[in-house]
């Protein structure tokens, strides 16, 4: 969905350490984090906390991908921007959420 609607290059990471490494070494316009990571089922909220607590990465916008409103709320309280759920991937509202970060990319 993202590459179909925006001119972006997607970098996929698989855990907290490699995510932080990428963020410290590359310019990233937006990070999307699954609620549970596929590879090891790490809690995505923990990844967001790590990104937001690191002085080198705290300014990067982060968005949680989760259908659960309570997790979205926790993510925004942790410093993430409002995210979306996987069920809303094709919803025009999701594109509107991404536009401010990826529209000029």
N, CA, C and O of each residue as an XYZ file, in Angstrom:
420
protein
N       0.822     -1.187      0.000
C       0.000      0.000      0.000
C       0.870      1.258      0.000
O       0.613      2.192     -0.759
N       1.878      1.280      0.833
C       2.713      2.477      0.957
C       3.438      2.777     -0.349
O       3.426      3.916     -0.815
N       4.064      1.777     -0.939
C       4.823      2.024     -2.168
C       3.914      2.267     -3.367
O       4.362      2.802     -4.381
N       2.667      1.888     -3.270
C       1.724      2.124     -4.358
C       1.239      3.574     -4.368
O       0.948      4.126     -5.429
N       1.153      4.190     -3.186
C       0.592      5.538     -3.083
C       1.628      6.636     -2.848
O       1.334      7.816     -3.034
N       2.827      6.255     -2.444
C       3.858      7.240     -2.134
C       5.167      6.830     -2.799
O       5.444      5.646     -2.988
N       5.959      7.826     -3.146
C       7.273      7.558     -3.725
C       8.257      7.394     -2.567
O       8.885      8.357     -2.126
N       8.375      6.165     -2.088
C       9.194      5.885     -0.914
C      10.031      4.630     -1.131
O       9.757      3.812     -2.009
N      11.042      4.513     -0.314
C      11.853      3.300     -0.231
C      11.601      2.719      1.155
O      11.809      3.403      2.157
N      11.163      1.483      1.225
C      10.850      0.839      2.499
C      12.060      0.046      2.973
O      12.636     -0.742      2.223
N      12.436      0.266      4.227
C      13.515     -0.487      4.865
C      12.860     -1.356      5.928
O      12.216     -0.839      6.841
N      13.015     -2.657      5.819
C      12.409     -3.553      6.795
C      13.456     -3.970      7.816
O      14.562     -4.378      7.459
N      13.092     -3.862      9.099
C      13.947     -4.350     10.172
C      13.156     -5.407     10.941
O      11.954     -5.571     10.736
N      13.850     -6.121     11.829
C      13.202     -7.262     12.476
C      13.273     -7.236     13.992
O      12.806     -8.173     14.640
N      13.837     -6.200     14.570
C      13.936     -6.133     16.019
C      14.377     -4.756     16.465
O      14.659     -3.879     15.648
N      14.432     -4.583     17.760
C      14.763     -3.280     18.325
C      16.163     -2.834     17.930
O      16.354     -1.692     17.511
N      17.145     -3.726     18.060
C      18.532     -3.332     17.804
C      18.756     -2.905     16.356
O      19.352     -1.858     16.101
N      18.280     -3.713     15.408
C      18.524     -3.329     14.015
C      17.703     -2.109     13.621
O      18.116     -1.348     12.746
N      16.554     -1.912     14.246
C      15.771     -0.701     13.985
C      16.530      0.531     14.455
O      16.648      1.510     13.717
N      17.043      0.488     15.674
C      17.806      1.624     16.198
C      19.054      1.882     15.355
O      19.421      3.034     15.122
N      19.697      0.825     14.904
C      20.889      0.969     14.063
C      20.554      1.697     12.760
O      21.278      2.604     12.351
N      19.472      1.305     12.119
C      19.055      1.972     10.880
C      18.729      3.432     11.157
O      19.148      4.315     10.409
N      17.988      3.691     12.221
C      17.579      5.066     12.524
C      18.766      5.972     12.834
O      18.718      7.173     12.568
N      19.817      5.408     13.387
C      20.997      6.204     13.712
C      21.892      6.451     12.498
O      22.737      7.346     12.518
N      21.706      5.661     11.444
C      22.604      5.754     10.292
C      21.951      6.168      8.983
O      22.646      6.368      7.987
N      20.635      6.299      8.965
C      19.929      6.665      7.734
C      18.872      7.702      8.050
O      18.383      7.780      9.177
N      18.520      8.498      7.056
C      17.412      9.438      7.223
C      16.122      8.664      6.981
O      15.929      8.071      5.919
N      15.255      8.679      7.967
C      13.991      7.950      7.889
C      12.867      8.939      8.154
O      12.908      9.679      9.137
N      11.862      8.958      7.281
C      10.743      9.893      7.421
C       9.667      9.391      8.370
O       8.975     10.193      8.998
N       9.517      8.078      8.483
C       8.475      7.494      9.326
C       8.826      6.046      9.615
O       9.313      5.324      8.744
N       8.572      5.630     10.858
C       8.721      4.229     11.245
C       7.328      3.691     11.543
O       6.583      4.291     12.318
N       6.974      2.569     10.935
C       5.745      1.871     11.311
C       6.155      0.603     12.048
O       7.049     -0.123     11.614
N       5.488      0.351     13.169
C       5.836     -0.779     14.024
C       4.592     -1.630     14.242
O       3.556     -1.126     14.678
N       4.696     -2.921     13.938
C       3.597     -3.836     14.249
C       3.436     -3.965     15.757
O       4.394     -3.795     16.511
N       2.234     -4.264     16.181
C       1.962     -4.458     17.610
C       2.822     -5.590     18.158
O       3.361     -5.482     19.260
N       2.951     -6.665     17.407
C       3.853     -7.770     17.748
C       4.727     -8.029     16.530
O       4.218     -8.205     15.423
N       6.036     -8.051     16.730
C       6.948     -8.275     15.616
C       6.869     -9.727     15.149
O       6.762    -10.647     15.959
N       6.922     -9.914     13.847
C       6.754    -11.241     13.260
C       7.852    -12.223     13.658
O       7.571    -13.386     13.946
N       9.078    -11.769     13.674
C      10.197    -12.696     13.857
C      10.237    -13.308     15.258
O      10.356    -14.526     15.395
N      10.138    -12.478     16.297
C      10.281    -13.015     17.655
C       9.150    -12.602     18.591
O       9.228    -12.823     19.800
N       8.120    -12.015     18.043
C       6.936    -11.598     18.793
C       7.246    -10.533     19.850
O       6.536    -10.418     20.849
N       8.311     -9.756     19.624
C       8.622     -8.619     20.490
C       7.436     -7.671     20.503
O       6.774     -7.481     19.482
N       7.170     -7.081     21.645
C       6.078     -6.118     21.773
C       6.461     -4.831     21.045
O       7.463     -4.199     21.380
N       5.671     -4.449     20.059
C       5.940     -3.232     19.296
C       5.950     -1.981     20.150
O       6.660     -1.023     19.845
N       5.160     -1.981     21.228
C       5.163     -0.828     22.128
C       6.524     -0.670     22.800
O       6.961      0.451     23.060
N       7.196     -1.789     23.083
C       8.549     -1.711     23.647
C       9.530     -1.120     22.633
O      10.421     -0.356     23.002
N       9.367     -1.470     21.374
C      10.221     -0.902     20.325
C      10.012      0.609     20.257
O      10.975      1.369     20.155
N       8.758      1.040     20.314
C       8.460      2.481     20.288
C       9.085      3.174     21.489
O       9.666      4.251     21.350
N       8.973      2.570     22.667
C       9.583      3.160     23.873
C      11.090      3.327     23.700
O      11.653      4.354     24.080
N      11.742      2.315     23.125
C      13.193      2.390     22.907
C      13.548      3.508     21.929
O      14.488      4.268     22.161
N      12.795      3.602     20.841
C      13.059      4.653     19.850
C      12.887      6.024     20.480
O      13.721      6.908     20.286
N      11.815      6.204     21.230
C      11.494      7.510     21.806
C      12.382      7.868     22.992
O      12.501      9.045     23.332
N      13.006      6.879     23.628
C      13.873      7.181     24.772
C      15.331      7.394     24.375
O      16.134      7.837     25.196
N      15.678      7.089     23.146
C      17.056      7.253     22.679
C      17.234      8.665     22.126
O      16.508      9.056     21.212
N      18.179      9.438     22.657
C      18.367     10.813     22.192
C      18.687     10.922     20.700
O      18.413     11.952     20.085
N      19.263      9.873     20.114
C      19.607      9.907     18.692
C      18.418      9.606     17.780
O      18.479      9.881     16.581
N      17.345      9.049     18.326
C      16.225      8.620     17.481
C      14.871      9.166     17.916
O      13.875      8.953     17.225
N      14.814      9.850     19.022
C      13.511     10.247     19.584
C      12.692     11.166     18.679
O      11.468     11.213     18.804
N      13.335     11.893     17.778
C      12.606     12.842     16.926
C      11.966     12.186     15.697
O      11.154     12.816     15.019
N      12.314     10.947     15.405
C      11.755     10.259     14.234
C      10.290      9.908     14.518
O       9.997      9.314     15.556
N       9.371     10.260     13.621
C       7.968      9.891     13.826
C       7.792      8.371     13.766
O       8.347      7.697     12.898
N       7.011      7.856     14.706
C       6.744      6.422     14.792
C       5.237      6.215     14.846
O       4.525      6.956     15.524
N       4.758      5.209     14.131
C       3.333      4.910     14.053
C       3.129      3.424     14.364
O       3.810      2.570     13.795
N       2.201      3.120     15.258
C       1.879      1.731     15.575
C       0.867      1.190     14.571
O      -0.090      1.872     14.206
N       1.092     -0.046     14.130
C       0.133     -0.742     13.272
C      -0.584     -1.763     14.155
O      -0.041     -2.819     14.479
N      -1.813     -1.423     14.533
C      -2.619     -2.292     15.394
C      -4.083     -1.929     15.251
O      -4.432     -0.753     15.148
N      -4.936     -2.938     15.245
C      -6.376     -2.709     15.191
C      -6.960     -2.367     16.555
O      -8.127     -1.987     16.647
N      -6.173     -2.496     17.610
C      -6.675     -2.316     18.973
C      -6.480     -0.889     19.453
O      -5.353     -0.407     19.565
N      -7.588     -0.219     19.734
C      -7.564      1.189     20.138
C      -6.745      1.412     21.405
O      -6.045      2.418     21.519
N      -6.826      0.482     22.363
C      -6.078      0.663     23.612
C      -4.570      0.661     23.362
O      -3.829      1.365     24.049
N      -4.117     -0.114     22.397
C      -2.689     -0.121     22.065
C      -2.304      1.143     21.301
O      -1.209      1.674     21.484
N      -3.202      1.620     20.449
C      -2.959      2.892     19.760
C      -2.824      4.018     20.781
O      -1.951      4.877     20.656
N      -3.689      4.008     21.789
C      -3.639      5.047     22.821
C      -2.324      4.982     23.592
O      -1.692      6.011     23.831
N      -1.915      3.784     23.980
C      -0.642      3.631     24.690
C       0.518      4.115     23.825
O       1.436      4.770     24.318
N       0.473      3.793     22.547
C       1.546      4.223     21.640
C       1.635      5.740     21.574
O       2.732      6.294     21.644
N       0.504      6.423     21.442
C       0.546      7.889     21.368
C       0.981      8.482     22.700
O       1.665      9.505     22.725
N       0.597      7.859     23.799
C       1.060      8.329     25.114
C       2.565      8.153     25.258
O       3.204      8.875     26.024
N       3.132      7.206     24.533
C       4.570      6.937     24.563
C       5.347      7.852     23.627
O       6.575      7.909     23.688
N       4.636      8.566     22.763
C       5.302      9.500     21.864
C       5.092      9.219     20.390
O       5.591      9.956     19.541
N       4.354      8.155     20.073
C       4.070      7.844     18.669
C       3.000      8.784     18.130
O       2.232      9.372     18.891
N       2.960      8.915     16.816
C       1.874      9.645     16.162
C       0.727      8.653     15.969
O       0.960      7.445     15.970
N      -0.508      9.140     15.805
C      -1.637      8.216     15.634
C      -1.417      7.263     14.458
O      -1.045      7.676     13.360
N      -1.658      5.974     14.723
C      -1.438      4.945     13.716
C      -2.728      4.374     13.164
O      -3.778      5.015     13.209
N      -2.639      3.166     12.644
C      -3.769      2.523     11.979
C      -3.662      1.019     12.184
O      -2.623      0.510     12.605
N      -4.742      0.318     11.883
C      -4.751     -1.133     11.980
C      -4.584     -1.788     10.627
O      -4.811     -1.163      9.591
N      -4.188     -3.043     10.638
C      -4.019     -3.777      9.378
C      -5.328     -3.891      8.613
O      -5.326     -3.957      7.384
N      -6.443     -3.913      9.332
C      -7.738     -3.988      8.655
C      -8.044     -2.713      7.868
O      -8.912     -2.711      6.995
N      -7.326     -1.626      8.182
C      -7.566     -0.335      7.521
C      -6.502      0.003      6.478
O      -6.409      1.151      6.044
N      -5.710     -0.969      6.077
C      -4.621     -0.693      5.132
C      -5.090     -0.029      3.847
O      -4.395      0.838      3.318
N      -6.241     -0.410      3.338
C      -6.719      0.160      2.077
C      -7.693      1.312      2.281
O      -8.236      1.844      1.313
N      -7.913      1.694      3.510
C      -8.846      2.774      3.832
C      -8.225      4.128      3.466
O      -7.056      4.361      3.775
N      -8.972      5.018      2.821
C      -8.443      6.351      2.500
C      -7.972      7.125      3.738
O      -7.080      7.966      3.635
N      -8.556      6.851      4.894
C      -8.133      7.530      6.125
C      -6.696      7.159      6.486
O      -5.962      7.985      7.028
N      -6.296      5.937      6.193
C      -4.917      5.514      6.462
C      -3.950      6.279      5.573
O      -2.894      6.720      6.026
N      -4.307      6.432      4.331
C      -3.474      7.221      3.418
C      -3.341      8.651      3.934
O      -2.267      9.245      3.846
N      -4.422      9.202      4.466
C      -4.383     10.559      5.028
C      -3.467     10.642      6.237
O      -2.808     11.661      6.441
N      -3.414      9.579      7.049
C      -2.500      9.558      8.195
C      -1.041      9.563      7.741
O      -0.191     10.194      8.369
N      -0.760      8.863      6.654
C       0.613      8.738      6.157
C       1.081      9.952      5.363
O       2.274     10.253      5.329
N       0.160     10.637      4.737
C       0.465     11.762      3.836
C       1.408     12.810      4.436
O       2.352     13.219      3.759
N       1.192     13.261      5.681
C       2.093     14.303      6.214
C       3.560     13.862      6.308
O       4.464     14.697      6.267
N       3.791     12.565      6.432
C       5.149     12.057      6.598
C       5.763     11.581      5.286
O       6.978     11.661      5.103
N       4.930     11.089      4.376
C       5.434     10.460      3.154
C       5.039     11.179      1.876
O       5.502     10.817      0.794
N       4.201     12.181      1.985
C       3.682     12.855      0.800
C       4.729     13.519     -0.061
O       4.583     13.554     -1.283
N       5.781     14.047      0.536
C       6.840     14.710     -0.224
C       8.074     13.835     -0.371
O       9.104     14.275     -0.883
N       7.960     12.599      0.082
C       9.132     11.702      0.066
C       9.510     11.330     -1.347
O      10.468     10.585     -1.554
